[in-house]
Amino acid sequence: MKVTTLAALAATTILAPAQQPQQAQSQWAHVDFGRTAEGKGAEYAKASAEKIKPAHQQRVNSGKEYAYVVYRPSFPHGSSVEANLVRIAIQNDYAAAGENPTPSDFPRGLFRTVRGELWRVAAAYNPSVLVQAEFVVASFFKLKPGRTAAEFQRFLRDESAQPRGPNPSSAGQINFARVYPGGESAEYTHVQLRRVAGFTGAPPTNQAPPDLLLFISRRNEYVTTVRTEMWRQVERTELRPESSGQ
């Protein structure tokens, strides 16, 4: 994967909650929104499993990456959507986010990046659960006028420190701040990925657990929802043994 990095990005700091594992305090996500070539989906999946996934697994095993996960948007979907695959490599430090692990002999023309982005973990509850989830709801947010990234960061940090009941809905969330591209003209500034059981596991908001309803109500004081999508996981690396239990 290829990512454009700017020296100025290093000045943008979004800290993870203090109670999270040490690795989560400096995680960056390199995200590729892209499309497989028409009629080449199966060919890409085979080549990715043989070439790209092993390269990322080696980085995970060496500690450079936390995980590599590939999602296919389930809703909305179809030929009109911008991307039919979302590839996310969660790096354990900023320097690793600019490295390209794709082998040079990977067949050309099977995948086209539509948009590349750089995210930083703003708050993670249990990222190991998230990367193992089959379905996630991807919500894209933009800060409301007058609100700052620092304020939203504090809210996420405080929320993650709250005790959880027997149905800890927020335990399956991971929140990102979109670092690149950024600026006031950016379509969205933050992204939340939340694990669900599938289409039947994403009930209407008014049927959600009370702790999730409270979280949404408080979150809406800081951000506006730009759009929400459902993604299904189609490929992932294995976590390092010391990470899988967190």
PERATA-V970483 format. One record per residue. PHI is phi as a letter, one per 30 degrees, with the letter a starting at -180 (999 if undefined). OMEGA is omega in degrees with one decimal (999 if undefined). BURIAL is I if it has 9 or more other C-alpha atoms within 8 Angstrom, else O. Layout:
{{PHI:OMEGA:BURIAL} {PHI:OMEGA:BURIAL}}
This chain:
{{999:-177.8:O} {b:-179.8:O} {b:176.0:I} {d:179.7:O} {b:179.2:O} {b:-179.7:O} {e:-177.7:O} {d:-178.7:O} {d:-177.7:I} {d:-178.6:O} {d:-179.9:O} {d:-174.3:O} {b:173.2:O} {c:-175.4:I} {d:175.4:I} {d:-179.6:I} {e:-175.3:I} {d:-175.2:O} {d:-179.5:O} {d:175.7:I} {e:-177.4:O} {e:-177.7:O} {d:-175.8:O} {d:-175.8:I} {d:-178.4:I} {b:-175.7:I} {d:175.0:I} {c:177.6:I} {c:172.7:I} {c:-170.9:I} {c:174.2:I} {c:167.5:I} {c:-175.4:I} {a:-178.6:I} {b:171.1:I} {d:179.9:I} {d:-178.5:I} {e:178.1:O} {i:-176.5:O} {c:-176.8:I} {e:-179.4:I} {d:179.4:O} {d:177.5:O} {d:-178.7:I} {e:179.3:O} {d:-179.0:O} {d:179.2:I} {d:179.8:I} {d:-176.9:I} {d:-172.3:O} {c:-171.7:I} {d:-177.6:I} {e:178.1:I} {d:179.0:I} {d:177.5:I} {d:179.0:I} {d:177.5:I} {d:178.3:O} {d:176.4:I} {d:-177.9:I} {d:-178.8:I} {d:178.7:O} {j:178.9:O} {d:-179.0:I} {c:173.1:I} {d:-179.8:I} {a:171.8:I} {b:-175.8:I} {b:177.1:I} {c:179.5:I} {c:171.1:I} {c:177.7:I} {e:178.1:I} {c:178.0:I} {a:-7.7:O} {d:179.2:O} {b:-179.6:I} {j:-175.2:O} {d:-176.4:O} {d:-177.8:O} {d:-175.7:O} {d:-175.7:O} {b:174.3:I} {c:172.1:I} {b:174.2:I} {b:-178.2:I} {c:-176.5:I} {b:174.1:I} {c:-179.8:I} {c:-175.6:I} {c:-179.1:I} {c:172.4:I} {a:-174.5:I} {d:-176.4:I} {d:-177.8:O} {d:-177.0:I} {d:-179.4:I} {c:-178.6:I} {d:-178.0:I} {c:-177.2:O} {d:-178.7:O} {d:-179.8:I} {e:-177.8:O} {d:-178.3:O} {c:176.9:O} {d:-176.4:I} {e:178.8:O} {d:173.9:O} {i:-179.7:O} {d:-176.3:I} {b:178.4:I} {b:176.6:I} {d:176.9:I} {d:-178.1:I} {a:176.2:O} {c:-178.1:I} {b:175.2:I} {b:179.1:I} {c:171.6:I} {b:-179.4:I} {d:178.5:I} {c:176.1:I} {a:179.7:I} {b:179.1:I} {c:176.3:I} {a:-175.1:I} {d:179.1:I} {d:176.1:I} {d:-177.1:O} {d:-175.4:I} {d:177.3:I} {c:-177.8:O} {d:178.8:I} {d:-179.4:I} {b:171.1:I} {b:169.4:I} {c:179.1:I} {c:179.7:I} {c:-177.5:I} {c:-174.4:I} {b:173.0:I} {b:179.1:I} {e:177.1:I} {d:178.0:I} {e:-179.8:O} {i:177.4:O} {c:-178.7:I} {c:177.5:O} {d:-179.6:O} {d:178.2:O} {d:-179.3:I} {d:176.9:I} {d:179.8:I} {d:177.5:O} {d:-179.9:I} {d:179.3:I} {d:179.5:I} {d:179.9:I} {d:-178.5:O} {d:-179.3:I} {d:-178.3:O} {d:176.8:O} {d:-177.9:O} {c:178.7:O} {d:-178.3:O} {d:177.9:O} {b:-172.9:O} {d:-175.7:I} {e:-175.3:I} {d:178.9:I} {d:179.8:O} {c:-179.0:I} {c:165.3:I} {b:-175.2:I} {c:-179.0:I} {b:167.1:I} {c:179.5:I} {d:-175.8:I} {c:179.9:I} {b:-8.0:I} {d:-177.2:O} {b:179.9:I} {j:-176.5:O} {d:-178.0:O} {d:-178.6:O} {d:-179.5:O} {d:179.0:O} {b:-176.2:I} {c:-177.8:I} {b:179.2:I} {b:174.7:I} {b:172.7:I} {c:-177.3:I} {b:-178.4:I} {d:175.4:I} {b:-177.0:I} {d:-176.2:I} {k:-179.1:I} {d:178.2:O} {d:-179.4:O} {c:179.1:O} {c:-176.2:O} {d:174.2:O} {e:-175.5:O} {e:-176.9:O} {d:175.7:O} {c:-177.9:O} {d:177.8:I} {e:-176.5:O} {e:-177.6:O} {d:177.3:I} {d:177.3:I} {d:179.1:I} {d:178.8:O} {d:-178.7:I} {d:-179.9:O} {d:-179.8:O} {d:179.8:O} {d:-177.4:I} {d:173.8:I} {d:-175.3:O} {c:-172.5:I} {b:173.1:I} {c:178.6:I} {d:179.4:I} {d:176.2:I} {a:179.1:O} {b:-179.1:I} {b:172.7:I} {c:179.6:I} {c:175.6:I} {c:-178.5:I} {d:179.7:I} {b:179.6:I} {a:175.7:O} {a:172.5:I} {d:173.0:I} {d:177.2:O} {d:171.5:I} {d:-177.1:I} {e:-177.6:O} {d:179.8:O} {c:-170.3:O} {d:-178.3:O} {c:-175.8:O} {c:999:O}}
